[in-house]
C-alpha cells in the first residue's frame, strides 16, 4: 500500500463561493493539498498542471460542466483520478447519468461535512490501490525485459529497442553496429569452479559492458555466456576501439575463488549497416554471430568484423 504520508492532491471545482468555502473548511481537518477552481475551464487548466488524485466537482458550472470535466478526466488521465460529483439533483436518472459520465461517487447539496470526509477517504483508498497496481505492473514490465542475473536488458528488450533504432539509422543514414560477445571456454569455468563462480564472471562482464555503453545505446544478455551491444553514431575505427577496450579490460580481470585465481577472456563479432542498406536486425545478429565464431576459430580473445572486405 502507498505510504499514508505521501502527498494526496485534491482539486475542488465549484462556481459557488459558499460551497468552495464549505469544502475548504471540511478538508482543512485532514492533511490534503487542495486547489480550488471557480469554473470548469480553470479546473481543466489545474488538472493539466497538478494532476490531482481526487476531484470534487459541481455538476452545474457556467462554462464546462462537471459532467464534461468527468469526460475530460477519463480521456486524458495517465493515473487514476477519483471523481466525486457535487449536485443538487436528487433525481436518480440524473445521478445515473453522472456516474455513467465517469464520476466515481456523488454527494447531494447541502452535504454533511463528515460524509464528505468519509467519501474522500474512500476515494483515497481506491486511488492508493490503483497506484499500487500501477507500481506492480511497472515492476512486472521491467522484470519481463531484464535478465535476472546481470540486471542487463534481456533479448526481448534488445530486440524491441534495436529494431526501432535500426529503422531510424537507415532513414537518417547514421552508423549502426551490432556486437556479439561470447566468453571463451566458459563451460570449463562452471565445470572447474562451479556455477556460482560462473555467475560472478558473467556479472563482472556485464558490469564492464554497462560501463562502456552510452545511455543512447544498449547492451544486454542474450542468454548463457552470450551478450550483445548495439552502438550507433560512431565510425568503424571508433567501434573497434570501444570493443577492443572492453576485451582488454575483461582480459585484465582476475577472479579469486578460494586459493585459486582465474582469468577469462571473451571474443567479439561485429556487423554493421552500410549506406543504402536496410537490413533486418535478425540479419545483423546472424552476421555478427558468424564473425564471432570466426574470431573463436582464429584463436579467441579477439574481435572480427563480418564481411571484412566490405568495410
C-alpha positions in Angstrom: 0.0 0.0 0.0 1.1 3.6 -0.7 2.7 5.4 2.3 0.0 7.4 4.1 2.4 10.3 4.4 2.5 10.7 0.6 1.0 14.0 -0.7 -2.6 13.5 -1.7 -3.8 16.2 -4.1 -7.4 17.3 -4.4 -9.0 19.7 -6.9 -12.3 21.3 -6.0 -14.3 22.9 -8.8 -17.5 24.8 -7.9 -18.8 28.2 -9.1 -20.4 28.8 -5.7 -18.1 30.7 -3.4 -20.1 29.4 -0.4 -19.7 25.8 -1.3 -16.0 26.2 -2.1 -15.6 27.7 1.4 -17.6 24.8 3.0 -15.4 22.2 1.2 -12.2 24.1 2.1 -13.2 24.2 5.8 -14.1 20.5 5.7 -10.9 19.3 4.0 -8.8 21.5 6.3 -9.4 18.8 9.0 -7.1 16.5 7.1 -3.6 17.0 5.6 -4.5 17.3 1.9 -3.1 19.5 -0.7 -6.0 21.3 -2.3 -6.6 23.6 -5.3 -9.8 25.5 -6.0 -11.4 26.5 -9.3 -14.4 28.8 -9.7 -15.3 27.5 -13.2 -14.7 24.4 -15.3 -12.1 25.9 -17.6 -10.0 26.9 -14.6 -10.4 23.4 -13.3 -9.3 21.9 -16.6 -6.1 24.0 -16.5 -5.3 23.0 -12.9 -5.8 19.3 -13.9 -3.2 19.6 -16.6 -0.7 21.2 -14.3 -1.1 19.4 -10.9 -2.6 16.0 -11.8 -4.7 15.7 -8.6 -5.6 12.2 -7.3 -9.1 13.2 -6.5 -11.5 15.8 -8.0 -14.6 17.2 -6.3 -16.7 19.0 -8.9 -20.0 20.7 -9.0 -22.4 19.4 -11.7 -23.5 22.8 -12.9 -20.9 25.4 -13.8 -21.2 28.3 -16.3 -18.6 27.1 -18.9 -17.6 23.5 -18.6 -19.9 21.4 -16.6 -18.9 18.8 -14.0 -20.1 16.1 -16.4 -17.9 17.4 -19.2 -15.0 17.6 -16.7 -15.5 14.0 -15.9 -15.3 13.1 -19.5 -12.0 15.0 -19.9 -10.5 13.3 -16.9 -11.3 9.9 -18.2 -10.0 10.7 -21.6 -6.7 12.3 -20.5 -5.8 10.6 -17.2 -2.4 8.9 -17.0 -3.0 7.6 -13.5 -6.4 7.0 -12.0 -8.3 10.1 -10.7 -11.2 9.6 -8.4 -14.2 11.9 -9.1 -16.9 13.0 -6.6 -19.8 14.8 -8.2 -21.5 17.5 -6.0 -25.0 18.0 -7.2 -28.3 19.4 -6.0 -30.0 17.0 -8.4 -31.8 14.2 -6.4 -33.3 12.6 -9.4 -32.0 9.0 -9.8 -31.9 9.3 -13.6 -29.6 12.3 -13.3 -27.4 10.5 -10.8 -27.0 7.6 -13.1 -26.1 10.0 -15.9 -23.3 11.4 -13.8 -21.9 8.1 -12.8 -22.1 6.9 -16.5 -20.1 10.0 -17.5 -17.2 8.9 -15.3 -17.9 10.0 -11.8 -17.0 7.5 -9.1 -19.3 8.9 -6.4 -21.7 11.7 -5.8 -22.9 13.9 -2.9 -26.0 15.9 -2.9 -26.1 19.5 -1.7 -26.3 20.5 1.0 -23.9 17.9 2.3 -22.8 16.9 5.8 -19.1 17.6 6.3 -18.5 14.2 7.9 -20.0 12.5 4.9 -17.7 14.5 2.5 -14.7 13.5 4.5 -15.8 9.8 4.6 -16.3 9.8 0.8 -12.9 11.4 0.2 -11.3 8.8 2.5 -13.0 6.1 0.3 -11.6 7.8 -2.8 -8.2 7.9 -1.3 -8.2 4.2 -0.6 -9.3 3.5 -4.2 -6.6 5.8 -5.6 -3.9 4.2 -3.5 -5.0 0.7 -4.6 -4.7 1.9 -8.2 -1.2 3.3 -7.5 -0.1 0.1 -6.0 -1.4 -1.9 -9.0 0.4 0.5 -11.4 3.6 0.2 -9.4 3.5 -3.6 -9.5 2.6 -3.6 -13.3 5.6 -1.3 -13.9 7.8 -3.7 -11.9 6.5 -6.7 -13.8 7.1 -4.9 -17.1 10.7 -4.2 -16.1 11.3 -7.8 -14.9 9.9 -9.1 -18.3 12.7 -7.1 -20.1 15.5 -7.7 -17.6 18.0 -10.5 -17.3 17.7 -11.5 -13.6 21.3 -12.5 -13.1 23.1 -9.5 -14.6 20.4 -6.8 -14.5 21.0 -6.1 -18.1 18.2 -5.9 -20.7 17.3 -9.4 -22.0 16.8 -10.5 -25.6 13.3 -9.2 -25.8 14.2 -5.8 -24.6 17.2 -5.6 -27.0 15.0 -6.7 -30.0 12.4 -4.1 -29.2 14.9 -1.2 -28.9 17.3 -2.3 -31.6 14.6 -2.7 -34.3 13.2 0.8 -33.7 16.7 2.3 -33.7 17.7 0.4 -36.9 14.8 1.9 -38.7 15.9 5.4 -37.7 19.6 4.7 -38.7 18.5 3.5 -42.1 16.3 6.5 -42.6 18.9 9.1 -41.5 22.0 7.2 -42.6 24.0 7.2 -39.4 26.3 4.3 -38.4 24.7 1.3 -36.6 26.7 -1.6 -35.2 25.8 -4.9 -33.7 28.4 -6.6 -31.5 28.0 -10.1 -30.3 30.2 -11.2 -27.4 30.8 -14.7 -26.0 33.0 -15.7 -23.1 35.8 -18.1 -24.1 35.8 -21.6 -22.8 33.1 -20.7 -20.3 31.9 -24.3 -19.8 35.3 -25.1 -18.2 34.7 -22.3 -15.6 31.4 -23.8 -14.5 32.9 -27.3 -14.6 36.1 -26.5 -12.7 34.9 -23.8 -10.3 31.1 -24.2 -10.0 28.1 -22.3 -11.3 28.4 -19.7 -8.5 31.8 -18.8 -9.8 30.5 -18.7 -13.3 27.8 -16.3 -12.2 30.4 -14.0 -10.7 32.3 -13.9 -14.0 29.1 -13.3 -16.0 28.1 -10.4 -13.7 31.5 -8.8 -13.9 31.5 -9.0 -17.7 28.0 -7.4 -17.6 29.4 -4.5 -15.5 32.1 -3.9 -18.0 29.6 -3.8 -20.8 27.4 -1.4 -18.9 30.3 0.9 -18.0 31.4 1.1 -21.7 27.9 1.7 -23.2 26.5 5.2 -23.6 23.0 5.9 -22.4 21.9 6.4 -26.1 23.0 2.8 -26.9 22.1 -0.6 -25.4 23.9 -3.7 -24.1 22.3 -6.9 -22.9 22.5 -10.6 -22.3 21.2 -12.9 -25.0 21.5 -16.0 -22.8 24.1 -18.2 -21.4 27.5 -16.6 -21.8 26.4 -14.6 -24.9 25.9 -10.9 -24.8 25.1 -8.2 -27.4 25.8 -4.5 -27.8 24.1 -2.1 -30.3 26.1 1.0 -30.8 25.3 4.0 -33.1 26.8 7.2 -34.4 30.4 6.1 -34.5 32.6 5.1 -37.4 34.5 1.8 -37.8 37.8 2.9 -36.1 35.9 4.0 -33.1 33.7 0.9 -32.8 36.9 -1.1 -33.0 38.4 0.9 -30.2 35.3 0.6 -27.9 35.1 -3.2 -28.4 38.8 -3.8 -28.0 38.8 -1.7 -24.8 36.1 -4.0 -23.4 38.1 -7.1 -24.5 41.3 -5.8 -22.8 39.6 -4.8 -19.6 38.0 -8.2 -19.3 41.3 -9.9 -20.1 42.9 -8.0 -17.2 40.3 -9.1 -14.7 41.5 -11.6 -12.0 38.9 -13.8 -10.3 39.8 -15.3 -7.0 37.9 -18.4 -5.8 39.4 -19.7 -2.6 43.1 -20.2 -3.2 42.6 -20.4 -7.0 43.0 -17.5 -9.4 41.2 -17.4 -12.7 41.5 -15.4 -15.9 38.7 -15.4 -18.5 38.6 -13.8 -22.0 35.9 -13.0 -24.5 35.6 -13.0 -28.3 33.6 -10.5 -30.3 31.9 -10.4 -33.7 30.8 -7.1 -35.3 28.3 -6.4 -38.1 27.1 -3.0 -39.3 24.9 -1.2 -41.7 26.4 0.2 -44.9 25.0 3.3 -46.6 21.9 2.5 -48.7 21.3 -0.8 -46.9 18.1 -1.6 -45.0 18.8 -5.0 -43.3 16.7 -6.7 -40.7 18.0 -6.8 -37.2 18.0 -10.6 -37.2 20.3 -10.5 -40.3 22.8 -8.2 -38.5 22.7 -10.6 -35.5 23.4 -13.6 -37.7 26.3 -11.7 -39.4 27.8 -10.7 -36.0 27.4 -14.2 -34.7 29.2 -15.6 -37.8 32.0 -13.1 -37.2 32.1 -14.0 -33.5 32.7 -17.7 -34.3 35.3 -16.7 -36.9 37.1 -14.9 -34.0 36.8 -18.1 -31.9 38.3 -20.2 -34.7 41.1 -17.6 -35.1 42.3 -18.1 -31.6 39.8 -16.5 -29.2 40.2 -13.3 -27.2 39.9 -11.2 -30.3 37.3 -9.3 -32.4 36.4 -9.7 -36.0 34.1 -7.8 -38.4 31.5 -9.5 -40.5 32.4 -9.4 -44.3 35.7 -7.7 -43.5 36.3 -6.8 -47.1 33.2 -4.6 -47.4 34.3 -2.2 -44.6 
